[in-house]
Amino acid sequence: MIKFLDLKSQYQSIQPEIDAAIAAVIADTAFVSGPYAKKFEEEFASWLGADWCIGVGNGTDAIEIALEALDLPPGSEVIVPGNSFIASSEAVTRTGLKVVFADVDPGHYTLTADTVRAKLTSRTSAIMAVHLYGHPCDMAELKALADEHDLKIIEDCAQAHGATSHGKTVGTIGDIATFSFYPGKNLGAYGDAGAIVTNDADLAEKARKIANHGRIAKYDHDFEGRNSRLDGIQAAVLSAKLPHLNDWTQRRIAIAELYMTELAGIEGIALPRRANWARQVYHLFVIRTDRRDELKRWLADQGIETGIHYPVALTQLRAYDYLNQGGEDLFVNKAAGTLLSLPIGEHMSQADVVTVSKALKSFFS
Ligand SMILES: *Cc1c(COP(=O)(O)O)cnc(C)c1O
Protein backbone atom coordinates (compact mmCIF):
# COMPACT_ATOMS: atom_id res chain seq x y z
CA MET A 1 0.00 0.00 0.00
CA ILE A 2 1.44 3.38 -1.01
CA LYS A 3 -0.50 6.22 0.52
CA PHE A 4 -1.13 9.54 -1.17
CA LEU A 5 -0.76 11.35 2.15
CA ASP A 6 0.32 9.87 5.48
CA LEU A 7 -0.17 12.27 8.36
CA LYS A 8 -0.08 9.43 10.86
CA SER A 9 3.49 8.44 10.04
CA GLN A 10 4.53 12.10 10.17
CA TYR A 11 2.97 12.44 13.63
CA GLN A 12 4.72 9.29 14.84
CA SER A 13 8.08 10.65 13.68
CA ILE A 14 7.75 13.80 15.86
CA GLN A 15 5.21 12.69 18.47
CA PRO A 16 7.03 13.89 21.64
CA GLU A 17 7.48 17.41 20.20
CA ILE A 18 3.84 17.66 19.11
CA ASP A 19 2.40 16.25 22.33
CA ALA A 20 4.52 18.62 24.44
CA ALA A 21 3.54 21.60 22.29
CA ILE A 22 -0.19 20.88 22.64
CA ALA A 23 0.10 20.19 26.38
CA ALA A 24 1.85 23.54 26.92
CA VAL A 25 -0.98 25.48 25.26
CA ILE A 26 -3.56 23.72 27.38
CA ALA A 27 -1.55 24.27 30.58
CA ASP A 28 -1.34 27.98 29.71
CA THR A 29 -4.98 28.10 28.47
CA ALA A 30 -3.71 30.23 25.55
CA PHE A 31 -6.36 29.07 23.13
CA VAL A 32 -7.00 31.98 20.74
CA SER A 33 -4.27 34.32 19.44
CA GLY A 34 -1.99 34.88 22.45
CA PRO A 35 1.68 34.00 22.97
CA TYR A 36 1.81 30.79 20.90
CA ALA A 37 0.21 32.47 17.91
CA LYS A 38 2.58 35.43 18.22
CA LYS A 39 5.58 33.11 18.45
CA PHE A 40 4.60 31.20 15.32
CA GLU A 41 3.87 34.43 13.40
CA GLU A 42 7.38 35.67 14.21
CA GLU A 43 9.00 32.34 13.35
CA PHE A 44 7.15 31.99 10.06
CA ALA A 45 7.86 35.59 8.99
CA SER A 46 11.53 35.07 9.74
CA TRP A 47 11.57 31.67 7.95
CA LEU A 48 10.18 33.40 4.84
CA GLY A 49 12.20 36.58 5.21
CA ALA A 50 9.01 38.69 5.41
CA ASP A 51 8.35 41.65 7.68
CA TRP A 52 4.85 40.74 8.86
CA CYS A 53 2.83 37.58 9.39
CA ILE A 54 -0.74 37.58 10.68
CA GLY A 55 -2.14 34.22 11.72
CA VAL A 56 -5.80 33.66 10.78
CA GLY A 57 -8.41 30.90 10.90
CA ASN A 58 -7.65 29.25 7.53
CA GLY A 59 -6.21 29.87 4.08
CA THR A 60 -9.53 30.92 2.56
CA ASP A 61 -10.08 33.62 5.20
CA ALA A 62 -6.50 34.73 4.59
CA ILE A 63 -7.29 35.45 0.92
CA GLU A 64 -10.53 37.26 1.75
CA ILE A 65 -8.89 39.41 4.41
CA ALA A 66 -5.88 40.17 2.19
CA LEU A 67 -8.19 41.31 -0.63
CA GLU A 68 -10.24 43.43 1.76
CA ALA A 69 -7.07 45.03 3.18
CA LEU A 70 -5.94 45.97 -0.35
CA ASP A 71 -9.10 48.08 -0.67
CA LEU A 72 -9.52 47.51 -4.42
CA PRO A 73 -12.25 49.45 -6.28
CA PRO A 74 -15.61 47.71 -5.68
CA GLY A 75 -16.61 45.61 -8.68
CA SER A 76 -13.15 45.73 -10.24
CA GLU A 77 -11.70 42.60 -11.83
CA VAL A 78 -9.23 40.18 -10.32
CA ILE A 79 -7.47 37.75 -12.64
CA VAL A 80 -7.39 34.22 -11.22
CA PRO A 81 -5.96 31.06 -12.83
CA GLY A 82 -8.63 28.77 -14.28
CA ASN A 83 -7.12 25.74 -12.54
CA SER A 84 -6.92 26.09 -8.77
CA PHE A 85 -8.90 25.30 -5.64
CA ILE A 86 -12.12 27.34 -5.49
CA ALA A 87 -10.86 29.34 -2.48
CA SER A 88 -8.68 31.40 -4.86
CA SER A 89 -11.72 32.71 -6.75
CA GLU A 90 -14.37 32.45 -4.02
CA ALA A 91 -12.59 35.08 -1.94
CA VAL A 92 -12.68 37.50 -4.89
CA THR A 93 -16.46 37.33 -5.23
CA ARG A 94 -17.02 37.43 -1.48
CA THR A 95 -15.13 40.72 -1.21
CA GLY A 96 -17.30 42.40 -3.85
CA LEU A 97 -14.86 41.96 -6.74
CA LYS A 98 -15.28 40.23 -10.08
CA VAL A 99 -13.54 36.98 -11.00
CA VAL A 100 -11.91 36.74 -14.43
CA PHE A 101 -10.25 33.43 -15.20
CA ALA A 102 -7.03 33.29 -17.20
CA ASP A 103 -5.20 30.31 -18.64
CA VAL A 104 -2.07 28.69 -17.19
CA ASP A 105 1.21 27.49 -18.63
CA PRO A 106 0.91 23.75 -19.48
CA GLY A 107 4.32 22.91 -18.01
CA HIS A 108 4.11 24.78 -14.69
CA TYR A 109 0.32 25.16 -14.29
CA THR A 110 0.66 28.82 -13.30
CA LEU A 111 -0.44 32.18 -14.72
CA THR A 112 2.04 33.87 -17.06
CA ALA A 113 2.32 37.47 -18.24
CA ASP A 114 0.84 36.37 -21.59
CA THR A 115 -2.17 34.56 -20.13
CA VAL A 116 -2.88 37.48 -17.79
CA ARG A 117 -2.46 40.04 -20.58
CA ALA A 118 -5.07 38.16 -22.62
CA LYS A 119 -7.65 38.93 -19.91
CA LEU A 120 -6.66 42.49 -18.93
CA THR A 121 -9.30 45.20 -19.20
CA SER A 122 -9.53 48.77 -17.96
CA ARG A 123 -11.38 47.34 -14.93
CA THR A 124 -8.61 44.93 -13.85
CA SER A 125 -7.30 45.82 -10.40
CA ALA A 126 -5.30 42.78 -9.26
CA ILE A 127 -3.72 39.45 -10.13
CA MET A 128 -4.15 36.34 -7.95
CA ALA A 129 -0.79 34.63 -8.40
CA VAL A 130 -1.46 31.04 -7.30
CA HIS A 131 1.77 29.05 -6.94
CA LEU A 132 -0.07 25.86 -7.80
CA TYR A 133 1.23 22.37 -6.92
CA GLY A 134 4.28 24.08 -5.35
CA HIS A 135 5.58 25.60 -8.59
CA PRO A 136 6.00 29.38 -8.30
CA CYS A 137 4.61 31.81 -10.85
CA ASP A 138 7.23 33.76 -12.77
CA MET A 139 6.98 36.71 -10.39
CA ALA A 140 9.50 38.79 -12.35
CA GLU A 141 7.27 38.92 -15.41
CA LEU A 142 4.01 39.20 -13.43
CA LYS A 143 5.45 42.09 -11.41
CA ALA A 144 6.61 43.90 -14.54
CA LEU A 145 3.11 43.55 -16.00
CA ALA A 146 1.49 44.66 -12.74
CA ASP A 147 3.75 47.73 -12.54
CA GLU A 148 2.99 48.64 -16.14
CA HIS A 149 -0.79 48.50 -15.54
CA ASP A 150 -0.87 49.62 -11.90
CA LEU A 151 -2.23 46.31 -10.60
CA LYS A 152 -1.85 44.72 -7.17
CA ILE A 153 -0.55 41.17 -6.79
CA ILE A 154 -1.88 38.76 -4.18
CA GLU A 155 0.17 35.59 -3.89
CA ASP A 156 -1.82 32.47 -2.97
CA CYS A 157 0.95 30.37 -1.41
CA ALA A 158 -1.32 27.64 0.01
CA GLN A 159 0.64 24.97 -1.87
CA ALA A 160 4.06 26.59 -1.97
CA HIS A 161 5.67 27.04 1.48
CA GLY A 162 9.34 27.71 0.74
CA ALA A 163 9.14 27.85 -3.07
CA THR A 164 11.24 30.52 -4.76
CA SER A 165 10.84 32.48 -8.00
CA HIS A 166 14.09 33.92 -9.39
CA GLY A 167 15.69 33.41 -5.98
CA LYS A 168 12.94 35.21 -4.03
CA THR A 169 10.75 33.31 -1.57
CA VAL A 170 7.09 33.27 -2.58
CA GLY A 171 4.97 35.25 -0.18
CA THR A 172 7.51 38.08 -0.06
CA ILE A 173 7.26 39.28 -3.67
CA GLY A 174 3.74 40.56 -4.35
CA ASP A 175 1.84 43.22 -2.36
CA ILE A 176 0.36 40.69 0.02
CA ALA A 177 0.38 36.90 0.30
CA THR A 178 -1.64 34.15 1.91
CA PHE A 179 -0.82 30.71 3.27
CA SER A 180 -2.95 27.75 4.28
CA PHE A 181 -1.91 25.32 7.00
CA TYR A 182 -4.70 22.86 6.28
CA PRO A 183 -3.43 19.47 7.58
CA GLY A 184 -2.49 18.10 4.15
CA LYS A 185 -0.47 21.16 3.02
CA ASN A 186 3.36 21.06 3.05
CA LEU A 187 3.20 22.74 6.46
CA GLY A 188 -0.02 21.55 8.06
CA ALA A 189 -1.70 22.20 11.41
CA TYR A 190 -3.94 19.75 13.28
CA GLY A 191 -7.06 21.57 12.19
CA ASP A 192 -7.71 24.70 10.13
CA ALA A 193 -5.16 27.54 10.14
CA GLY A 194 -3.82 30.16 7.75
CA ALA A 195 -1.70 33.29 7.54
CA ILE A 196 -1.33 36.59 5.73
CA VAL A 197 2.18 37.80 4.94
CA THR A 198 3.33 41.20 3.72
CA ASN A 199 6.23 43.64 3.87
CA ASP A 200 3.83 46.59 4.03
CA ALA A 201 3.29 47.73 7.63
CA ASP A 202 -0.01 49.52 6.86
CA LEU A 203 -1.46 46.50 5.05
CA ALA A 204 -0.34 44.27 7.91
CA GLU A 205 -2.07 46.44 10.50
CA LYS A 206 -5.24 46.66 8.41
CA ALA A 207 -5.32 42.89 7.89
CA ARG A 208 -4.77 42.23 11.58
CA LYS A 209 -7.65 44.52 12.47
CA ILE A 210 -10.02 43.01 9.89
CA ALA A 211 -9.27 39.54 11.28
CA ASN A 212 -10.00 40.66 14.83
CA HIS A 213 -13.25 42.68 14.75
CA GLY A 214 -11.62 45.88 13.54
CA ARG A 215 -9.55 46.32 16.67
CA ILE A 216 -6.05 46.00 18.04
CA ALA A 217 -6.89 46.61 21.73
CA LYS A 218 -9.84 44.99 23.50
CA TYR A 219 -13.13 46.88 22.88
CA ASP A 220 -11.39 49.60 20.86
CA HIS A 221 -12.96 49.03 17.42
CA ASP A 222 -11.96 51.27 14.49
CA PHE A 223 -14.40 49.57 12.13
CA GLU A 224 -16.40 46.38 11.74
CA GLY A 225 -14.18 43.43 10.96
CA ARG A 226 -14.71 39.74 11.49
CA ASN A 227 -13.42 36.88 13.61
CA SER A 228 -10.61 34.88 12.00
CA ARG A 229 -7.75 34.34 14.43
CA LEU A 230 -5.04 31.72 14.78
CA ASP A 231 -5.83 29.07 17.37
CA GLY A 232 -3.13 28.56 20.05
CA ILE A 233 -2.97 24.79 19.66
CA GLN A 234 -2.61 25.08 15.88
CA ALA A 235 0.12 27.69 16.31
CA ALA A 236 2.06 25.45 18.72
CA VAL A 237 1.77 22.48 16.32
CA LEU A 238 3.02 24.68 13.48
CA SER A 239 5.96 25.92 15.59
CA ALA A 240 6.86 22.31 16.38
CA LYS A 241 6.72 21.33 12.70
CA LEU A 242 8.43 24.37 11.13
CA PRO A 243 12.00 23.23 12.03
CA HIS A 244 11.34 20.03 10.01
CA LEU A 245 9.92 21.71 6.94
CA ASN A 246 13.21 22.16 5.06
CA ASP A 247 14.01 18.44 5.45
CA TRP A 248 10.53 17.40 4.41
CA THR A 249 10.69 19.67 1.39
CA GLN A 250 14.09 18.25 0.38
CA ARG A 251 12.54 14.78 0.54
CA ARG A 252 9.67 15.91 -1.72
CA ILE A 253 12.15 17.38 -4.21
CA ALA A 254 14.24 14.18 -4.21
CA ILE A 255 11.10 12.09 -4.83
CA ALA A 256 10.04 14.35 -7.69
CA GLU A 257 13.49 14.13 -9.26
CA LEU A 258 13.42 10.35 -9.02
CA TYR A 259 9.96 10.29 -10.66
CA MET A 260 11.32 12.52 -13.43
CA THR A 261 14.17 10.09 -14.11
CA GLU A 262 12.05 6.94 -13.79
CA LEU A 263 9.16 8.22 -15.89
CA ALA A 264 11.17 10.03 -18.57
CA GLY A 265 10.36 8.88 -22.07
CA ILE A 266 7.12 7.02 -21.31
CA GLU A 267 4.91 7.63 -24.27
CA GLY A 268 1.43 8.73 -23.25
CA ILE A 269 2.22 10.91 -20.24
CA ALA A 270 3.24 14.53 -19.83
CA LEU A 271 5.49 15.15 -16.82
CA PRO A 272 5.44 18.43 -14.89
CA ARG A 273 8.23 20.82 -15.81
CA ARG A 274 10.29 22.88 -13.41
CA ALA A 275 11.48 26.28 -14.65
CA ASN A 276 15.21 26.84 -14.18
CA TRP A 277 14.45 29.99 -12.12
CA ALA A 278 12.15 28.07 -9.77
CA ARG A 279 12.45 26.16 -6.53
CA GLN A 280 9.43 23.89 -6.87
CA VAL A 281 8.36 22.40 -3.51
CA TYR A 282 6.13 19.71 -5.02
CA HIS A 283 3.01 19.93 -2.91
CA LEU A 284 1.69 17.72 -5.71
CA PHE A 285 3.34 15.79 -8.53
CA VAL A 286 0.85 16.07 -11.36
CA ILE A 287 1.09 14.20 -14.65
CA ARG A 288 -1.28 14.27 -17.63
CA THR A 289 -2.57 11.36 -19.66
CA ASP A 290 -5.55 10.80 -21.93
CA ARG A 291 -6.07 7.45 -20.17
CA ARG A 292 -6.31 9.04 -16.72
CA ASP A 293 -9.30 7.17 -15.25
CA GLU A 294 -8.05 3.81 -16.51
CA LEU A 295 -4.56 4.50 -15.08
CA LYS A 296 -5.98 5.64 -11.75
CA ARG A 297 -7.87 2.33 -11.41
CA TRP A 298 -4.79 0.33 -12.49
CA LEU A 299 -2.71 1.98 -9.76
CA ALA A 300 -5.46 1.59 -7.15
CA ASP A 301 -5.61 -2.15 -7.91
CA GLN A 302 -1.93 -2.32 -6.94
CA GLY A 303 -2.47 -0.42 -3.71
CA ILE A 304 -1.20 2.89 -5.02
CA GLU A 305 -3.30 5.90 -4.03
CA THR A 306 -3.52 8.88 -6.38
CA GLY A 307 -5.49 12.13 -6.44
CA ILE A 308 -6.98 14.50 -9.02
CA HIS A 309 -6.31 18.25 -8.72
CA TYR A 310 -8.68 19.32 -9.91
CA PRO A 311 -11.32 17.10 -11.57
CA VAL A 312 -13.20 20.14 -12.91
CA ALA A 313 -11.51 23.41 -13.91
CA LEU A 314 -12.81 26.45 -12.02
CA THR A 315 -14.05 27.80 -15.35
CA GLN A 316 -16.28 24.75 -15.76
CA LEU A 317 -17.74 24.58 -12.25
CA ARG A 318 -21.47 25.21 -11.97
CA ALA A 319 -20.60 28.04 -9.59
CA TYR A 320 -19.06 29.92 -12.54
CA ASP A 321 -21.57 29.15 -15.29
CA TYR A 322 -22.48 32.84 -15.20
CA LEU A 323 -19.02 33.80 -16.46
CA ASN A 324 -19.33 31.68 -19.62
CA GLN A 325 -15.63 30.82 -19.60
CA GLY A 326 -16.01 27.03 -19.60
CA GLY A 327 -16.13 26.83 -23.38
CA GLU A 328 -13.22 29.16 -24.11
CA ASP A 329 -10.22 27.82 -25.98
CA LEU A 330 -8.05 27.47 -22.88
CA PHE A 331 -5.60 24.79 -21.77
CA VAL A 332 -7.38 24.55 -18.39
CA ASN A 333 -10.65 23.67 -20.12
CA LYS A 334 -9.01 20.77 -21.95
CA ALA A 335 -6.64 19.50 -19.25
CA ALA A 336 -8.96 18.75 -16.33
CA GLY A 337 -9.90 15.26 -17.59
CA THR A 338 -6.23 14.27 -17.96
CA LEU A 339 -4.66 15.36 -14.64
CA LEU A 340 -3.41 12.76 -12.16
CA SER A 341 -1.53 13.47 -8.91
CA LEU A 342 0.96 10.72 -8.00
CA PRO A 343 1.74 10.07 -4.33
CA ILE A 344 4.47 12.33 -2.94
CA GLY A 345 5.56 13.27 0.57
CA GLU A 346 8.21 12.59 3.17
CA HIS A 347 6.43 9.33 4.06
CA MET A 348 7.64 7.75 0.80
CA SER A 349 10.88 5.83 0.34
CA GLN A 350 12.91 5.64 -2.88
CA ALA A 351 11.65 2.07 -3.23
CA ASP A 352 8.05 3.36 -3.13
CA VAL A 353 8.80 5.76 -5.98
CA VAL A 354 10.31 2.93 -8.00
CA THR A 355 7.24 0.77 -7.30
CA VAL A 356 4.88 3.51 -8.51
CA SER A 357 7.06 4.16 -11.56
CA LYS A 358 7.16 0.44 -12.46
CA ALA A 359 3.39 0.25 -12.25
CA LEU A 360 3.13 3.22 -14.62
CA LYS A 361 5.64 1.72 -17.04
CA SER A 362 3.81 -1.60 -17.13
CA PHE A 363 0.51 0.19 -17.74
CA PHE A 364 1.87 2.01 -20.77
CA SER A 365 3.87 -0.91 -22.24
C1 LIG B 1 -5.89 24.82 0.34
C2 LIG B 1 -5.94 25.97 -0.56
C3 LIG B 1 -6.59 27.16 -0.21
C4 LIG B 1 -7.48 27.30 1.00
O1 LIG B 1 -6.92 27.02 2.21
P1 LIG B 1 -7.85 26.54 3.43
O2 LIG B 1 -6.90 26.61 4.58
O3 LIG B 1 -8.28 25.14 3.13
O4 LIG B 1 -8.97 27.47 3.57
C5 LIG B 1 -6.49 28.24 -1.06
N1 LIG B 1 -5.83 28.17 -2.22
C6 LIG B 1 -5.22 27.03 -2.62
C7 LIG B 1 -4.48 27.01 -3.92
C8 LIG B 1 -5.26 25.89 -1.81
O5 LIG B 1 -4.67 24.77 -2.23
The ligand as a Tripos MOL2 file, in Angstrom:
@<TRIPOS>MOLECULE
LIG
   15    15     1     0     0
SMALL
NO_CHARGES

@<TRIPOS>ATOM
      1 C1         -5.8850   24.8170    0.3420 C.3       1 LIG1
      2 C2         -5.9390   25.9670   -0.5610 C.ar      1 LIG1
      3 C3         -6.5890   27.1610   -0.2090 C.ar      1 LIG1
      4 C4         -7.4760   27.3000    0.9980 C.3       1 LIG1
      5 O1         -6.9240   27.0210    2.2090 O.3       1 LIG1
      6 P1         -7.8520   26.5360    3.4340 P.3       1 LIG1
      7 O2         -6.8970   26.6120    4.5820 O.co2     1 LIG1
      8 O3         -8.2780   25.1410    3.1330 O.co2     1 LIG1
      9 O4         -8.9720   27.4750    3.5660 O.co2     1 LIG1
     10 C5         -6.4920   28.2420   -1.0580 C.ar      1 LIG1
     11 N1         -5.8310   28.1710   -2.2230 N.ar      1 LIG1
     12 C6         -5.2230   27.0310   -2.6180 C.ar      1 LIG1
     13 C7         -4.4840   27.0130   -3.9180 C.3       1 LIG1
     14 C8         -5.2600   25.8870   -1.8110 C.ar      1 LIG1
     15 O5         -4.6650   24.7670   -2.2270 O.3       1 LIG1
@<TRIPOS>BOND
     1     1     2 1
     2     2     3 ar
     3     2    14 ar
     4     3     4 1
     5     3    10 ar
     6     4     5 1
     7     5     6 1
     8     6     7 2
     9     6     8 1
    10     6     9 1
    11    10    11 ar
    12    11    12 ar
    13    12    13 1
    14    12    14 ar
    15    14    15 1
@<TRIPOS>SUBSTRUCTURE
     1 LIG1         1 GROUP 0 **** ****
